[in-house]
Amino acid sequence: MKPAIVAAALALAAAPTSLEAHKPTKTRFTYHRDVLPIFETRCGSCHRQGGVAPMSLLAYKDTFPWAVSIKNQVLSLSMPPWFADERYGAFRHSPSLTASEVNTIVDWCLGGTPEGDPAEARHPGPTVETPRSEPDLVLELPEEFVLAADRAEAVHEVRLEPDLRRERFLRSIEFRPERPNAVRSALVFVVPKGKNVGAPAASWVAGEGAEVWPEGRGVRLPAGASLLVRIHYKKTWLDEGKEIRDRSRVGLYFAKGKAKPIETLVVEARDGVAMYPLTRDVEMLSLLPMVESPIESLIAEALLHDGATVALIGLRRFDPAWPRTYRLEKPMVLRKGTRLRLTLASPDGSSLRAAHQVVLNVAPN
Amino acid sequence: MNLGWLALAWLGAAVGSESAQTQAGEELIWTCPVHREETSANEGLCAQCGRPLARARVTVVWSCPLHALSEPEPGKCRVCGRDLRPVSHEVFFACPMHPEVRELEPGSCPICRMALVSSTSARPHQDHNPKHGGIFFMASDAWHHLEGVYPEDGVFRVHLYDNFSRPLSSKPFKGRAVLKESFDPATRETKELVAYPLLPSRDGSYLEARVPTGSLPREVAAKIQFEKDGPFERFDFVFASLSSSTAVAAPTTGELVVPEDPVAIAAAIVERDRRVQDLLARGGFTEIYVPALEAKDLALALERHVSSSKDPASLAWALKELVRAAWLLDDYGDLGNKEKLLLAYDRFQEAAAQIASSYGVAR
């Protein structure tokens, strides 16, 4: 790290410069004034006391020992775990860092991690999407799930029975972990009465709030339907060797009366490619990549009638440990006959034999 | 700044005052009493050993790359006439009788009551200047440093240093000079085809490999084992000319002037991209940080023009990618690892190309 040498050389007029490195404190950024607001907005929903991350970034004493690790994670695109390339579509509540935010964090990490004055701190708080009311119905796991002391992670599936006698439309499905530091992600499926499988209706990943669907649209919950919840438990190193007990909940938010039903289209790629023709007009609201292994790139595009191509989403260096639904900034109307193209590439250039899916949440247009 | 003057100035300072004051050109930092490379602007614990950090006073002095002489001002070495280079030193007050006494403030020795005298010592990692006219890199353990030298056709030497850039005996180290390799993309394995052992010199001042004579520029990859049974770490050297201890190449830096016009900023980034590419091609890895970090600062200046550009999403992506890649080039340049540098440069170049395209600047 040598930015300081530029300044040093200037201060010393036309003196020859040297190949110096690793200056002591040579950053103009301080934790409280410059770095904490970024951490609060972009990282704070996980990196807080009791959050899913093993260290908080919201207190100076907890943060500065991790400076080298923070720098490496930010430069390698591993953190924040967002992966969506903004050249391919705009999404709500992105924790993605801007150029100056990347620079502020890295410069501070390499420049001696000065604390600064706590009085200069601003507290923007994390930006998390959430329904602005209490849920109409809360369903709790029927019994505690126990992650044994000798297990690091587990996937647990459980059926929840809303016991509804008439059809309802949901404007949001909110997963609420009881133990946020041990629950990594969850998927909620709507399973019609008498069936064993259903369509994925909502997803949740640590640090994220519930998706709130636009006015007049909702997920249809038929009378007698149940919810299948698939929860991924994962301990951090802080909980190694400890037994974890969790009884998470699912909150349901009912839409008033009828709504346009949100449905799922599943585009499945084999050998890394897929082409899916739309048989009706739809309004696309969000996308959920369902990928089991690390992916170098995933690109979904719409090939329109007029020959134009519209990018829907582009993921780079996707880590399946962070499955999330990407919620479009603005719903996108796609006409009948449009073809959806999905292209995936593996990290080492080898062929992708396994099937990979992208689930599109759409409403009829 | 004259260190003698500094000592005099401190004679009037209050002994044992709670808050230390600095003189012009000085900086107060916190550092581990054992691991001096661990520094912080704040009180805390050493990341390596957990000891509480102690205050230290740091200043810049002018030092000869070859001789252990420091001057308060820039100039020439009194012994050999080489240009002096800035090196960071720690300033402290020591007892002439008790070397363990090392105080931040002037005063008297707590053991013998003798007056403490102003002293300096080189701080770790502040001197990456070649001592023998070669190319200077840091190992990934951030403790070992090394300098590759090609003093005459067919002779490749590696001098080893610690984190204070103090010479280490070459005898405990093993290494080889690799001249030719093959890479199999299927297995992603590199095979050495032509390599020569790097053997310690009789006096232990360097490792040396006798390699076939050849034309310049000369590319040699040194693979050095720093710890017994540890991995061999790779350093890529490119010698454009024979190493000469009287001509040490140093990067030229000047004040970065950021143009107002976004097109001119984009053009300046393209120019820095060319310089990075040129340095990569000729092995000037230790200098890459100069154009890379300048390009980064130019990219940051473009950020306020994003919303008025023709494709804001692509430009915003390119700016953040360039900032990330520039920091990586800075990091890997220190380590002299060509493979990592090339991977970081792929990202840098893609971002620079997007910025150029956003503003119609020819590359």
Interface residues (C-beta under 8 A of the other chain):
Chain A: M1 K2 P3 I5 V6 A8 A9 L10 L12 A15 P16 T17 S18 L19 E20 A21 H22 K23 P24 T25 Y60 K61 F64 P65 K71 V74 L75 L77 D85 E86 R87 A90 L97 T98 A99 S100 V102 N103 V106 L110 G112 T113 P114 E115 D348
Chain B: E27 I29 T31 E37 T39 S40 A41 N42 G44 L45 A47 V58 V60 P74 D83 R85 P86 V87 S88 R123 P124 H125 Q126 D127 H128 N129 P130 F136 M138 R188 A250 P251 T252 T253 G254 E255 L256 T286 E287 Y289 V290 L293 K296 A299 L300 E303 A313 S314 A316 W317 L319 K320 L322 V323 R324 W327 L328 D330 D331 D334
